[in-house]
Amino acid sequence: MSIVSQSIFLGFAQGLPTYSLGTSSTSVNEGSTVTFTTTTANVPSGTTLYWSVSGSVSSSDFTVNSTTGSFTIGSNGQGSVSLTLSSDSSTEGSESFTFYVRTGSTSGTIVATSPSITVNDTSVNSVPFTAYWVILGGGGGGGYFNGGGGGGAYRYSSSTLSTGVNYSITVGAGAARSPYNGYSGGDTTAFGNTSPGGGGGGTRGNNNSPYYASGAGNPSPGGSGGGASAYDTPPGNSGGSGGSYGNPGGSCYNGAGWGGAGGGGYSQTGSPHPNGSTGGPGGSGANIPSPLGGGSVAGGGGGGNYNQGPAGSGSYGGAPGSNGGGGNPAPPSHNGYVNTGGGGGGCNHSGPASSGGSGLVIVSKPSSMSVSNPGGGLTLSTYPTYVRITGGSGNLMFI
């Protein structure tokens, strides 16, 4: 059991009884159970304590059909009460209650109090509706030596969803900064669908050093691949491959050069460095439909340039590459933008290199419906006709 809160109310002086109360959850669905554990000191084993609840609930909301009761302290100094919420058939909306521990009787002195417990009304008649959604994977990071990161996978579609159902959601993180090849972004999952993260950008391909890769960007299983680096890399070497919802990263310039290729985007392959002395632009991404809030996402990061020549541009959340000498770490301006799944810009011998932009979930809903996050874990904003989930992992429920 995870103890999420604790309160100590009486008995700080040595020898006097003390009581602390732990709660397994502060948000519980109808039909589920919440456990309250009281830990005591200087209270004899076998002592009877009492409990009561108050709030917007009644006895019929609990399977014990009561809002009061008693429990016994064991030899370990603890006693527990588990309350199961009834699954009724009435539409009540969310309710809340507070659990009290008392001495003497169910109306005796309160010695410990829980935080407010939210009861999510999951027993409403399930109502199906058509929901349009965007699921965006995390962007790939830029390479330490010039290759731009690939954009996260972008998926836009619709599903039949229903009220009263827990939908598991995880928003993929943007790739962390890397000292060599860029890392890949995290996968985003929602409504039974997955948008993989973008691949990381390539770094220099010095075959004599085990710490450097071939110069190609990392592939992505579903998003866009990272761009290749030119320096010490065979001319024309390919970038990372793209998956089902993205494009490959740009390849190396077919000749001598210093610039890195751009990472792939949802709509376009990353560009090679056009002349060996200029970083290649990242591939373009996608536009979120305006009914879901709009915005440009899933672009590749631009390639960097070690010789201080022009770096590649980024767009659709992908960041531009850097030029003009090393830095430690790479400037934040080359990180993919938050909640765009954009690839990080390639870094010109700057490390750790750039990070990718985090993923995103947006889903439409009827204006008459609200949403809840049973058990917490999600960062979300609710608008009249859609919900925007920008981070975390947890359940989303329409009510």
Steps between C-alpha positions, in 0.01 A plus 500: 500500500631841408466748784421834342437709809560493868375710788599487867264673733556409866765395741833655427608467860683176578270233641175647371302324224573613145301428186592537134278421203608376157271493195549268201355753254333838491298418187295181467248372248163358593545126543858544623645489850692755705692393811572711807782382727541641849843471661521559874755531776435447869164340421453147637449212261132408479379857550180579310495820298208641307455658160253723324475672164335824401456686175270479199462122540242292685499148644366360170820613326695230690454124474498480884192725485634713784702815559628390843674199647784372715832319465764351728866589544724197449825400663690702239326818612291524185139456398335534158159571356425424132194664349362391163293755309167375368442484125152645483303581187433866571680793341639699791820652371813501713456486877745536787540401863741520792589208727540560876656282771339540842541370854222385732219481244403588145429852623802519732814712484656523154867396514585478129348635177552397137529736205185541291428184298344550154250238381480486120154422370575209266163328519320744276331353195778473243448743211698437179622792291735560208826658608768644275851483637863589440770276650854635471821321597799670660760654270848359449803686631760669284837335451804627686670554168253654257216256415149635569247295701189349342146605585274275706228301325181695432166322486162661442187288489172428679360232729173418669558569870257474792436669830587318819802319350861534614719574198868443569724781372877555506657810348846429360789714617728678261841337463750590771826671412769262377880528482515312167225387263170662593262287707156400373185660640246322718186325373156650562203266548129579520171328416683181401728675252873579516701778340870411528764760572729646236853376440807688619742689276830351390842609618839480330586161355858451606543128447813494714310596815254261666313794652373631168247337274513481121367852465144394417219619719306254712203333330154527645247214520218734413608863507760676289867411489790723598728671248854393424821686580753579227822526694713183486208319343495324159351734236136432431448297817128479575318647795281303736203326344145615569209290618132481406427854618812690399783540252871421488766741612713670237809328363856625499617737232659299221841656547719661763323722748431604857124555509242256639178386335157586633282252685188367331157648566151359470446647152850517358838328502781691664724683251866419443748778556475659155867575438695346783539837667138562599281306741193342345149609606281266699199347329163670539237356731122518537233751597260401775140561382357824635207330683768338719677827570733519198878521506798379299665177616722202410770690312861388473791685653742685274854379443785673679817639342843468653682754280284798608314502171120508486318235703183325391163645595230324697123540484178341626653474846839382376788718613773655285850360498789684660824634354814680605697284740435278796311559819424299808213430509340596170288817527132436589396680181587181311264278700181382331201700618283373785189299404576515129695174461757711313853373443795668665741696284836350412780628722839609371726314739284622791417258774297365647301556182145628460186333630181421309159654555253309715192328358133588532147356500194702399152351486163653416189468716143628503470831682252339741762256629769549762810290566681361802842350563430213744807439712681802357821493300401706196561868428198620306299806403129481419336718238130505403538253212838331553755390759873567469729258688856628519680255726496206735342158508158408636134450416260738329125463551214681327199578719 
